[in-house]
Amino acid sequence: MLDTFKTISLSHKTAPLQVRELIALNEDEAKRLMLRLRDFFGLTDLLVISTCNRTEVYYAFDQDLNADIARLLLIEKGLTDTDNYLPYFQLFNAHDEAVRHLFEVCVGLHSQVVGDMQIPNQVKQSYQWSADLDMAGPFLHRLMHTIFFTNKRVAQETPFRDGAASVSYAAVELIDELIGENQNPNILVIGLGEIGTDVCKNLEARNQTNITLCNRTQSKADALASQYGFRVADFADLTDEIRRAHVIISSVQRDEPLITPALLQDMNVLTFKYFIDLSVPRSVDAAVEQIPGMLVYNIDHIRNRADEALNQRLAAIPKVEAIVTQAVAEFGDWSKEMVVSPTINKLKNALEQIRRDEIARHLKHLTPDESEKVDKITKGIMQKIIKLPVLQLKAACKRGEAETLIDVLNDLFDLEKHSVEDPKHLY
Protein backbone atom coordinates (compact mmCIF):
# COMPACT_ATOMS: atom_id res chain seq x y z
CA MET A 1 0.00 0.00 0.00
CA LEU A 2 3.05 2.23 0.34
CA ASP A 3 3.10 5.13 -2.14
CA THR A 4 -0.10 4.06 -3.90
CA PHE A 5 -2.70 6.49 -2.47
CA LYS A 6 -4.08 9.09 -4.89
CA THR A 7 -7.04 11.43 -5.26
CA ILE A 8 -9.03 13.66 -7.58
CA SER A 9 -10.66 16.78 -6.15
CA LEU A 10 -13.22 19.27 -7.43
CA SER A 11 -14.07 21.98 -4.90
CA HIS A 12 -15.15 25.58 -4.38
CA LYS A 13 -11.50 26.50 -4.91
CA THR A 14 -11.41 25.09 -8.44
CA ALA A 15 -14.98 25.21 -9.76
CA PRO A 16 -17.96 27.63 -9.64
CA LEU A 17 -21.22 26.61 -8.03
CA GLN A 18 -22.93 25.82 -11.33
CA VAL A 19 -20.22 23.24 -12.10
CA ARG A 20 -20.17 21.78 -8.58
CA GLU A 21 -23.93 21.28 -8.73
CA LEU A 22 -23.62 19.24 -11.92
CA ILE A 23 -21.00 16.89 -10.46
CA ALA A 24 -22.23 16.50 -6.86
CA LEU A 25 -23.20 12.94 -5.86
CA ASN A 26 -25.97 11.77 -3.58
CA GLU A 27 -25.50 8.57 -1.56
CA ASP A 28 -26.86 6.24 -4.23
CA GLU A 29 -24.76 7.88 -6.95
CA ALA A 30 -21.63 7.75 -4.80
CA LYS A 31 -22.09 4.04 -4.08
CA ARG A 32 -22.81 3.31 -7.73
CA LEU A 33 -19.61 5.12 -8.74
CA MET A 34 -17.62 3.12 -6.18
CA LEU A 35 -18.97 -0.15 -7.60
CA ARG A 36 -18.05 0.99 -11.12
CA LEU A 37 -14.51 1.83 -10.01
CA ARG A 38 -14.12 -1.52 -8.32
CA ASP A 39 -15.42 -3.42 -11.35
CA PHE A 40 -13.49 -1.41 -13.96
CA PHE A 41 -10.15 -0.98 -12.19
CA GLY A 42 -10.15 -3.37 -9.22
CA LEU A 43 -9.64 -0.49 -6.80
CA THR A 44 -9.36 -0.98 -3.03
CA ASP A 45 -9.33 1.42 -0.10
CA LEU A 46 -11.81 3.60 -1.94
CA LEU A 47 -13.39 6.74 -0.46
CA VAL A 48 -15.85 9.06 -2.22
CA ILE A 49 -16.65 12.41 -0.57
CA SER A 50 -19.39 14.64 -1.96
CA THR A 51 -20.71 17.80 -0.28
CA CYS A 52 -22.10 21.08 -1.60
CA ASN A 53 -18.55 22.41 -1.84
CA ARG A 54 -16.52 19.43 -3.02
CA THR A 55 -16.58 16.08 -4.79
CA GLU A 56 -13.49 13.89 -4.29
CA VAL A 57 -12.38 10.32 -4.94
CA TYR A 58 -9.54 8.74 -2.94
CA TYR A 59 -8.14 5.34 -3.89
CA ALA A 60 -5.14 3.03 -3.58
CA PHE A 61 -3.62 1.70 -6.80
CA ASP A 62 -0.15 1.24 -8.28
CA GLN A 63 -1.01 3.11 -11.48
CA ASP A 64 -2.17 6.71 -11.84
CA LEU A 65 -5.86 6.50 -12.79
CA ASN A 66 -6.78 10.08 -11.87
CA ALA A 67 -7.81 11.24 -15.34
CA ASP A 68 -9.69 8.00 -16.04
CA ILE A 69 -11.59 8.24 -12.75
CA ALA A 70 -12.49 11.89 -13.39
CA ARG A 71 -13.82 10.98 -16.84
CA LEU A 72 -15.84 8.07 -15.45
CA LEU A 73 -17.32 10.34 -12.76
CA LEU A 74 -18.33 12.90 -15.39
CA ILE A 75 -19.90 10.25 -17.63
CA GLU A 76 -21.83 8.83 -14.65
CA LYS A 77 -23.29 12.32 -14.19
CA GLY A 78 -24.25 12.50 -17.87
CA LEU A 79 -21.45 14.94 -18.80
CA THR A 80 -20.00 13.28 -21.89
CA ASP A 81 -17.97 16.32 -22.99
CA THR A 82 -15.39 15.42 -20.36
CA ASP A 83 -12.55 17.54 -21.76
CA ASN A 84 -14.53 20.68 -20.89
CA TYR A 85 -14.73 19.69 -17.23
CA LEU A 86 -11.36 18.06 -16.53
CA PRO A 87 -9.62 21.43 -15.91
CA TYR A 88 -11.84 21.94 -12.84
CA PHE A 89 -10.24 18.94 -11.09
CA GLN A 90 -7.10 18.88 -8.98
CA LEU A 91 -5.23 15.61 -9.49
CA PHE A 92 -2.98 14.35 -6.68
CA ASN A 93 -0.89 11.42 -7.92
CA ALA A 94 1.71 11.55 -5.11
CA HIS A 95 0.90 9.36 -2.10
CA ASP A 96 2.04 11.87 0.54
CA GLU A 97 0.16 14.75 -1.11
CA ALA A 98 -3.07 12.74 -1.28
CA VAL A 99 -2.81 11.69 2.38
CA ARG A 100 -2.05 15.25 3.51
CA HIS A 101 -4.92 16.63 1.42
CA LEU A 102 -7.42 14.25 3.04
CA PHE A 103 -6.22 15.24 6.52
CA GLU A 104 -6.57 18.95 5.70
CA VAL A 105 -10.02 18.51 4.15
CA CYS A 106 -11.27 16.55 7.15
CA VAL A 107 -10.15 19.06 9.77
CA GLY A 108 -11.68 21.96 7.81
CA LEU A 109 -8.56 23.72 6.51
CA HIS A 110 -9.97 23.67 2.96
CA SER A 111 -13.60 24.42 3.81
CA GLN A 112 -15.34 27.46 2.36
CA VAL A 113 -15.91 28.54 5.94
CA VAL A 114 -12.59 27.63 7.53
CA GLY A 115 -12.99 25.15 10.39
CA ASP A 116 -16.43 24.03 9.18
CA MET A 117 -17.81 21.64 11.80
CA GLN A 118 -19.96 19.75 9.32
CA ILE A 119 -17.12 18.28 7.25
CA PRO A 120 -15.97 15.63 9.81
CA ASN A 121 -19.49 14.16 9.91
CA GLN A 122 -19.74 14.22 6.12
CA VAL A 123 -16.43 12.36 5.83
CA LYS A 124 -17.54 9.80 8.43
CA GLN A 125 -20.62 9.17 6.31
CA SER A 126 -18.45 8.63 3.22
CA TYR A 127 -16.23 6.25 5.19
CA GLN A 128 -19.34 4.31 6.22
CA TRP A 129 -20.24 3.91 2.52
CA SER A 130 -16.80 2.40 1.93
CA ALA A 131 -17.21 0.03 4.86
CA ASP A 132 -20.73 -0.97 3.75
CA LEU A 133 -19.41 -1.91 0.29
CA ASP A 134 -16.37 -3.72 1.74
CA MET A 135 -14.03 -1.22 0.07
CA ALA A 136 -12.17 -0.12 3.18
CA GLY A 137 -9.05 -2.20 3.79
CA PRO A 138 -6.53 -2.01 6.66
CA PHE A 139 -4.82 1.03 5.12
CA LEU A 140 -8.00 3.13 4.85
CA HIS A 141 -9.28 1.99 8.26
CA ARG A 142 -6.05 3.09 9.92
CA LEU A 143 -5.95 6.34 7.92
CA MET A 144 -9.51 7.34 8.79
CA HIS A 145 -9.19 6.55 12.50
CA THR A 146 -5.95 8.55 12.62
CA ILE A 147 -7.80 11.46 11.00
CA PHE A 148 -10.70 11.21 13.46
CA PHE A 149 -8.25 11.28 16.36
CA THR A 150 -6.53 14.30 14.80
CA ASN A 151 -9.92 16.03 14.57
CA LYS A 152 -10.42 15.52 18.28
CA ARG A 153 -7.02 17.02 18.98
CA VAL A 154 -7.85 20.06 16.84
CA ALA A 155 -11.15 20.56 18.69
CA GLN A 156 -9.59 20.09 22.14
CA GLU A 157 -6.27 21.89 21.71
CA THR A 158 -7.17 24.87 19.48
CA PRO A 159 -10.00 27.43 19.02
CA PHE A 160 -10.28 26.33 15.38
CA ARG A 161 -13.85 25.09 15.85
CA ASP A 162 -15.02 27.81 18.24
CA GLY A 163 -17.86 30.14 17.32
CA ALA A 164 -19.78 30.57 14.07
CA ALA A 165 -17.59 31.82 11.24
CA SER A 166 -20.30 32.39 8.59
CA VAL A 167 -23.20 34.84 8.75
CA SER A 168 -25.83 32.18 8.12
CA TYR A 169 -24.34 29.80 10.68
CA ALA A 170 -23.95 32.62 13.23
CA ALA A 171 -27.64 33.46 12.77
CA VAL A 172 -28.67 29.88 13.48
CA GLU A 173 -26.29 29.63 16.43
CA LEU A 174 -27.83 32.83 17.85
CA ILE A 175 -31.20 31.05 18.02
CA ASP A 176 -29.80 28.58 20.55
CA GLU A 177 -28.64 31.46 22.71
CA LEU A 178 -31.97 33.28 22.48
CA ILE A 179 -34.32 30.31 22.87
CA GLY A 180 -32.09 27.80 24.61
CA GLU A 181 -30.51 24.59 23.35
CA ASN A 182 -32.64 21.49 22.80
CA GLN A 183 -35.68 23.68 22.13
CA ASN A 184 -37.70 23.49 18.91
CA PRO A 185 -39.16 26.97 18.26
CA ASN A 186 -41.31 27.95 15.30
CA ILE A 187 -38.87 29.53 12.85
CA LEU A 188 -39.93 31.53 9.81
CA VAL A 189 -37.36 32.04 7.03
CA ILE A 190 -38.27 34.88 4.65
CA GLY A 191 -36.29 35.18 1.41
CA LEU A 192 -34.45 32.25 -0.12
CA GLY A 193 -31.53 33.75 -1.96
CA GLU A 194 -27.98 32.53 -1.31
CA ILE A 195 -28.00 33.50 2.38
CA GLY A 196 -31.54 32.24 3.00
CA THR A 197 -30.72 28.94 1.34
CA ASP A 198 -27.60 28.58 3.48
CA VAL A 199 -29.67 29.34 6.59
CA CYS A 200 -31.97 26.45 5.65
CA LYS A 201 -29.01 24.10 5.32
CA ASN A 202 -27.72 25.07 8.77
CA LEU A 203 -31.16 24.77 10.36
CA GLU A 204 -31.54 21.26 8.98
CA ALA A 205 -28.06 20.32 10.21
CA ARG A 206 -29.04 21.36 13.76
CA ASN A 207 -32.17 19.17 13.64
CA GLN A 208 -34.64 22.08 13.80
CA THR A 209 -37.98 20.80 12.51
CA ASN A 210 -40.58 23.56 13.02
CA ILE A 211 -39.39 25.55 10.01
CA THR A 212 -41.59 27.50 7.62
CA LEU A 213 -40.29 28.96 4.34
CA CYS A 214 -41.80 32.06 2.77
CA ASN A 215 -40.60 33.42 -0.56
CA ARG A 216 -42.07 35.59 -3.32
CA THR A 217 -41.17 32.87 -5.83
CA GLN A 218 -42.96 29.93 -4.25
CA SER A 219 -41.39 27.33 -6.55
CA LYS A 220 -38.03 27.91 -4.87
CA ALA A 221 -39.62 27.53 -1.43
CA ASP A 222 -41.30 24.32 -2.57
CA ALA A 223 -37.98 22.89 -3.80
CA LEU A 224 -36.11 23.65 -0.56
CA ALA A 225 -39.01 22.46 1.59
CA SER A 226 -39.05 19.17 -0.30
CA GLN A 227 -35.29 18.79 0.17
CA TYR A 228 -35.28 19.43 3.93
CA GLY A 229 -38.81 18.47 4.96
CA PHE A 230 -39.85 22.03 5.88
CA ARG A 231 -43.27 23.70 5.65
CA VAL A 232 -44.12 26.32 2.98
CA ALA A 233 -46.30 29.40 3.50
CA ASP A 234 -47.84 31.69 0.93
CA PHE A 235 -46.16 35.10 0.82
CA ALA A 236 -49.61 36.70 1.00
CA ASP A 237 -50.00 35.22 4.50
CA LEU A 238 -46.78 36.79 5.80
CA THR A 239 -48.43 38.65 8.70
CA ASP A 240 -50.13 35.50 10.01
CA GLU A 241 -46.87 33.55 9.68
CA ILE A 242 -44.96 36.18 11.66
CA ARG A 243 -47.67 36.01 14.33
CA ARG A 244 -47.18 32.24 14.84
CA ALA A 245 -43.36 32.31 14.68
CA HIS A 246 -40.99 32.65 17.62
CA VAL A 247 -38.01 33.51 15.42
CA ILE A 248 -38.09 35.32 12.07
CA ILE A 249 -34.99 35.23 9.85
CA SER A 250 -35.23 37.65 6.94
CA SER A 251 -32.84 37.95 3.98
CA VAL A 252 -35.11 39.73 1.52
CA GLN A 253 -33.51 41.98 -1.08
CA ARG A 254 -35.51 45.21 -1.42
CA ASP A 255 -34.98 48.95 -1.08
CA GLU A 256 -37.34 49.50 1.86
CA PRO A 257 -38.03 47.43 5.00
CA LEU A 258 -40.49 44.60 4.55
CA ILE A 259 -41.31 44.21 8.25
CA THR A 260 -42.47 47.46 9.81
CA PRO A 261 -44.34 48.54 12.96
CA ALA A 262 -47.43 48.99 10.81
CA LEU A 263 -47.27 45.35 9.70
CA LEU A 264 -47.04 44.21 13.32
CA GLN A 265 -49.40 46.71 14.98
CA ASP A 266 -52.19 44.25 15.78
CA MET A 267 -49.96 41.57 17.27
CA ASN A 268 -50.15 40.78 20.97
CA VAL A 269 -46.83 39.26 22.01
CA LEU A 270 -47.05 37.15 25.16
CA THR A 271 -43.38 36.13 24.98
CA PHE A 272 -40.43 37.54 23.07
CA LYS A 273 -40.41 37.46 19.28
CA TYR A 274 -36.94 37.58 17.71
CA PHE A 275 -36.19 39.12 14.31
CA ILE A 276 -32.82 38.27 12.73
CA ASP A 277 -32.27 40.57 9.77
CA LEU A 278 -29.59 39.38 7.32
CA SER A 279 -30.59 41.80 4.55
CA VAL A 280 -28.68 44.73 3.09
CA PRO A 281 -30.47 47.18 2.99
CA ARG A 282 -32.28 46.12 6.14
CA SER A 283 -35.61 44.36 5.67
CA VAL A 284 -36.71 44.77 9.31
CA ASP A 285 -37.37 48.36 10.34
CA ALA A 286 -35.30 49.30 13.41
CA ALA A 287 -38.45 50.85 14.90
CA VAL A 288 -39.90 47.34 15.29
CA GLU A 289 -37.86 46.99 18.46
CA GLN A 290 -39.93 49.75 20.06
CA ILE A 291 -42.89 47.33 20.15
CA PRO A 292 -42.95 45.48 23.49
CA GLY A 293 -41.65 41.93 23.17
CA MET A 294 -40.01 42.49 19.77
CA LEU A 295 -36.19 42.15 19.57
CA VAL A 296 -34.21 42.84 16.39
CA TYR A 297 -30.69 41.62 15.49
CA ASN A 298 -29.27 43.12 12.29
CA ILE A 299 -26.56 42.01 9.88
CA ASP A 300 -23.83 44.03 11.63
CA HIS A 301 -24.49 42.26 14.92
CA ILE A 302 -24.41 38.85 13.22
CA ARG A 303 -21.36 39.69 11.11
CA ASN A 304 -19.40 40.88 14.13
CA ARG A 305 -20.02 37.51 15.78
CA ALA A 306 -18.93 35.70 12.63
CA ASP A 307 -15.86 37.88 12.07
CA GLU A 308 -14.67 37.40 15.64
CA ALA A 309 -14.99 33.64 15.33
CA LEU A 310 -13.32 33.63 11.92
CA ASN A 311 -10.37 35.66 13.19
CA GLN A 312 -9.91 33.20 16.05
CA ARG A 313 -9.97 30.31 13.59
CA LEU A 314 -7.50 31.96 11.23
CA ALA A 315 -5.14 32.64 14.12
CA ALA A 316 -5.33 28.94 15.06
CA ILE A 317 -4.35 27.68 11.59
CA PRO A 318 -0.57 27.35 12.35
CA LYS A 319 -1.36 25.20 15.42
CA VAL A 320 -3.80 23.09 13.39
CA GLU A 321 -1.25 22.62 10.61
CA ALA A 322 1.34 21.54 13.18
CA ILE A 323 -1.06 18.92 14.60
CA VAL A 324 -1.81 17.67 11.08
CA THR A 325 1.90 17.51 10.22
CA GLN A 326 2.60 15.40 13.31
CA ALA A 327 -0.33 13.09 12.57
CA VAL A 328 0.65 12.68 8.91
CA ALA A 329 4.23 11.83 9.93
CA GLU A 330 3.06 9.23 12.45
CA PHE A 331 0.70 7.70 9.91
CA GLY A 332 3.54 7.71 7.37
CA ASP A 333 5.72 5.74 9.78
CA TRP A 334 2.95 3.18 10.28
CA SER A 335 2.36 2.98 6.52
CA LYS A 336 6.03 2.28 5.90
CA GLU A 337 6.07 -0.37 8.62
CA MET A 338 3.39 -2.26 6.71
CA VAL A 339 6.16 -3.25 4.30
CA VAL A 340 8.14 -5.07 6.99
CA SER A 341 5.21 -6.50 8.96
CA PRO A 342 5.16 -9.76 6.95
CA THR A 343 8.88 -10.26 7.54
CA ILE A 344 8.52 -9.57 11.26
CA ASN A 345 5.75 -12.14 11.54
CA LYS A 346 7.69 -14.72 9.52
CA LEU A 347 10.68 -14.21 11.82
CA LYS A 348 8.48 -14.62 14.89
CA ASN A 349 6.96 -17.77 13.43
CA ALA A 350 10.39 -19.21 12.59
CA LEU A 351 11.74 -18.63 16.09
CA GLU A 352 8.53 -19.87 17.69
CA GLN A 353 8.72 -23.11 15.69
CA ILE A 354 12.33 -23.66 16.80
CA ARG A 355 11.32 -23.04 20.43
CA ARG A 356 8.40 -25.47 20.25
CA ASP A 357 10.47 -28.18 18.55
CA GLU A 358 13.19 -27.99 21.18
CA ILE A 359 10.73 -28.02 24.10
CA ALA A 360 8.90 -31.01 22.60
CA ARG A 361 12.14 -33.02 22.60
CA HIS A 362 12.47 -32.68 26.40
CA LEU A 363 8.86 -32.68 27.61
CA LYS A 364 8.85 -36.37 28.54
CA HIS A 365 11.64 -35.74 31.03
CA LEU A 366 9.92 -32.76 32.72
CA THR A 367 7.19 -32.43 35.31
CA PRO A 368 4.21 -30.14 34.51
CA ASP A 369 5.65 -27.41 36.73
CA GLU A 370 9.04 -27.70 35.03
CA SER A 371 7.39 -27.62 31.59
CA GLU A 372 5.54 -24.42 32.50
CA LYS A 373 8.77 -22.78 33.75
CA VAL A 374 10.69 -23.82 30.62
CA ASP A 375 7.90 -22.50 28.41
CA LYS A 376 7.95 -19.15 30.20
CA ILE A 377 11.77 -18.88 30.14
CA THR A 378 12.10 -19.74 26.45
CA LYS A 379 9.35 -17.29 25.46
CA GLY A 380 11.24 -14.56 27.30
CA ILE A 381 14.47 -15.48 25.53
CA MET A 382 12.72 -15.45 22.15
CA GLN A 383 11.25 -11.99 22.81
CA LYS A 384 14.70 -10.61 23.68
CA ILE A 385 16.28 -12.19 20.60
CA ILE A 386 13.68 -10.77 18.23
CA LYS A 387 13.52 -7.30 19.78
CA LEU A 388 16.64 -5.90 18.10
CA PRO A 389 15.84 -7.13 14.54
CA VAL A 390 12.33 -5.67 14.84
CA LEU A 391 13.66 -2.31 16.02
CA GLN A 392 16.25 -2.32 13.25
CA LEU A 393 13.58 -3.14 10.64
CA LYS A 394 11.34 -0.30 11.80
CA ALA A 395 14.26 2.13 11.84
CA ALA A 396 15.23 1.01 8.35
CA CYS A 397 11.67 1.76 7.21
CA LYS A 398 12.00 5.37 8.29
CA ARG A 399 15.30 5.62 6.43
CA GLY A 400 13.85 3.97 3.33
CA GLU A 401 16.36 1.09 3.64
CA ALA A 402 14.06 -1.77 4.66
CA GLU A 403 14.48 -3.83 1.48
CA THR A 404 18.12 -4.73 2.19
CA LEU A 405 17.47 -5.80 5.76
CA ILE A 406 14.44 -7.85 4.70
CA ASP A 407 16.60 -9.76 2.20
CA VAL A 408 19.27 -10.43 4.87
CA LEU A 409 16.73 -11.79 7.36
CA ASN A 410 15.07 -13.92 4.69
CA ASP A 411 18.42 -15.50 3.83
CA LEU A 412 19.59 -15.96 7.43
CA PHE A 413 16.43 -17.65 8.67
CA ASP A 414 15.06 -19.05 5.39
CA LEU A 415 11.86 -17.13 6.08
CA GLU A 416 10.22 -17.78 2.73
CA LYS A 417 9.14 -21.20 3.96
CA HIS A 418 7.37 -19.61 6.98
CA SER A 419 3.94 -18.19 6.26
CA VAL A 420 2.19 -15.58 8.39
CA GLU A 421 -0.06 -17.59 10.68
CA ASP A 422 -2.08 -14.66 12.00
CA PRO A 423 -2.81 -11.96 9.37
CA LYS A 424 -4.12 -9.54 11.97
CA HIS A 425 -0.51 -9.05 13.19
CA LEU A 426 0.13 -7.17 9.96
CA TYR A 427 -1.86 -4.24 11.19
Secondary structure in CASP SS format (residue, H / E / C, confidence):
PFRMAT SS
TARGET T0000
AUTHOR 0000-0000-0000
METHOD secondary structure of the structure
MODEL  1
M C 1.00
L C 1.00
D C 1.00
T C 1.00
F E 1.00
K E 1.00
T E 1.00
I E 1.00
S E 1.00
L E 1.00
S E 1.00
H C 1.00
K C 1.00
T C 1.00
A C 1.00
P C 1.00
L H 1.00
Q H 1.00
V H 1.00
R H 1.00
E H 1.00
L H 1.00
I H 1.00
A C 1.00
L C 1.00
N C 1.00
E H 1.00
D H 1.00
E H 1.00
A H 1.00
K H 1.00
R H 1.00
L H 1.00
M H 1.00
L H 1.00
R H 1.00
L H 1.00
R H 1.00
D H 1.00
F H 1.00
F H 1.00
G C 1.00
L C 1.00
T E 1.00
D E 1.00
L E 1.00
L E 1.00
V E 1.00
I E 1.00
S E 1.00
T C 1.00
C C 1.00
N C 1.00
R E 1.00
T E 1.00
E E 1.00
V E 1.00
Y E 1.00
Y E 1.00
A E 1.00
F C 1.00
D C 1.00
Q C 1.00
D C 1.00
L C 1.00
N H 1.00
A H 1.00
D H 1.00
I H 1.00
A H 1.00
R H 1.00
L H 1.00
L H 1.00
L H 1.00
I H 1.00
E H 1.00
K C 1.00
G C 1.00
L C 1.00
T C 1.00
D C 1.00
T H 1.00
D H 1.00
N H 1.00
Y C 1.00
L H 1.00
P H 1.00
Y H 1.00
F C 1.00
Q E 1.00
L E 1.00
F E 1.00
N C 1.00
A C 1.00
H H 1.00
D H 1.00
E H 1.00
A H 1.00
V H 1.00
R H 1.00
H H 1.00
L H 1.00
F H 1.00
E H 1.00
V H 1.00
C H 1.00
V H 1.00
G C 1.00
L C 1.00
H C 1.00
S C 1.00
Q C 1.00
V C 1.00
V C 1.00
G C 1.00
D C 1.00
M C 1.00
Q C 1.00
I H 1.00
P H 1.00
N H 1.00
Q H 1.00
V H 1.00
K H 1.00
Q H 1.00
S H 1.00
Y H 1.00
Q H 1.00
W H 1.00
S H 1.00
A H 1.00
D H 1.00
L C 1.00
D C 1.00
M C 1.00
A C 1.00
G C 1.00
P H 1.00
F H 1.00
L H 1.00
H H 1.00
R H 1.00
L H 1.00
M H 1.00
H H 1.00
T H 1.00
I H 1.00
F H 1.00
F H 1.00
T H 1.00
N H 1.00
K H 1.00
R H 1.00
V H 1.00
A H 1.00
Q H 1.00
E H 1.00
T C 1.00
P C 1.00
F C 1.00
R C 1.00
D C 1.00
G C 1.00
A C 1.00
A C 1.00
S C 1.00
V H 1.00
S H 1.00
Y H 1.00
A H 1.00
A H 1.00
V H 1.00
E H 1.00
L H 1.00
I H 1.00
D H 1.00
E H 1.00
L H 1.00
I H 1.00
G C 1.00
E C 1.00
N C 1.00
Q C 1.00
N C 1.00
P C 1.00
N C 1.00
I E 1.00
L E 1.00
V E 1.00
I E 1.00
G C 1.00
L C 1.00
G C 1.00
E H 1.00
I H 1.00
G H 1.00
T H 1.00
D H 1.00
V H 1.00
C H 1.00
K H 1.00
N H 1.00
L H 1.00
E H 1.00
A H 1.00
R C 1.00
N C 1.00
Q C 1.00
T C 1.00
N C 1.00
I E 1.00
T E 1.00
L E 1.00
C E 1.00
N C 1.00
R C 1.00
T C 1.00
Q H 1.00
S H 1.00
K H 1.00
A H 1.00
D H 1.00
A H 1.00
L H 1.00
A H 1.00
S H 1.00
Q H 1.00
Y H 1.00
G C 1.00
F C 1.00
R E 1.00
V E 1.00
A E 1.00
D C 1.00
F H 1.00
A H 1.00
D H 1.00
L H 1.00
T H 1.00
D H 1.00
E H 1.00
I H 1.00
R H 1.00
R H 1.00
A C 1.00
H C 1.00
V E 1.00
I E 1.00
I E 1.00
S E 1.00
S C 1.00
V C 1.00
Q C 1.00
R C 1.00
D C 1.00
E C 1.00
P C 1.00
L C 1.00
I E 1.00
T C 1.00
P H 1.00
A H 1.00
L H 1.00
L H 1.00
Q C 1.00
D C 1.00
M C 1.00
N C 1.00
V C 1.00
L C 1.00
T C 1.00
F C 1.00
K E 1.00
Y E 1.00
F E 1.00
I E 1.00
D E 1.00
L C 1.00
S C 1.00
V C 1.00
P C 1.00
R C 1.00
S C 1.00
V E 1.00
D C 1.00
A H 1.00
A H 1.00
V H 1.00
E H 1.00
Q H 1.00
I C 1.00
P C 1.00
G C 1.00
M E 1.00
L E 1.00
V E 1.00
Y E 1.00
N C 1.00
I H 1.00
D H 1.00
H H 1.00
I H 1.00
R H 1.00
N H 1.00
R H 1.00
A H 1.00
D H 1.00
E H 1.00
A H 1.00
L H 1.00
N H 1.00
Q H 1.00
R H 1.00
L H 1.00
A H 1.00
A H 1.00
I H 1.00
P H 1.00
K H 1.00
V H 1.00
E H 1.00
A H 1.00
I H 1.00
V H 1.00
T H 1.00
Q H 1.00
A H 1.00
V H 1.00
A H 1.00
E H 1.00
F H 1.00
G H 1.00
D H 1.00
W H 1.00
S H 1.00
K H 1.00
E H 1.00
M H 1.00
V H 1.00
V H 1.00
S H 1.00
P H 1.00
T H 1.00
I H 1.00
N H 1.00
K H 1.00
L H 1.00
K H 1.00
N H 1.00
A H 1.00
L H 1.00
E H 1.00
Q H 1.00
I H 1.00
R H 1.00
R H 1.00
D H 1.00
E H 1.00
I H 1.00
A H 1.00
R H 1.00
H H 1.00
L H 1.00
K H 1.00
H H 1.00
L C 1.00
T C 1.00
P H 1.00
D H 1.00
E H 1.00
S H 1.00
E H 1.00
K H 1.00
V H 1.00
D H 1.00
K H 1.00
I H 1.00
T H 1.00
K H 1.00
G H 1.00
I H 1.00
M H 1.00
Q H 1.00
K H 1.00
I H 1.00
I H 1.00
K H 1.00
L H 1.00
P H 1.00
V H 1.00
L H 1.00
Q H 1.00
L H 1.00
K H 1.00
A H 1.00
A H 1.00
C H 1.00
K H 1.00
R H 1.00
G C 1.00
E C 1.00
A H 1.00
E H 1.00
T H 1.00
L H 1.00
I H 1.00
D H 1.00
V H 1.00
L H 1.00
N H 1.00
D H 1.00
L H 1.00
F H 1.00
D C 1.00
L H 1.00
E H 1.00
K H 1.00
H C 1.00
S C 1.00
V C 1.00
E C 1.00
D C 1.00
P H 1.00
K H 1.00
H H 1.00
L H 1.00
Y C 1.00
END
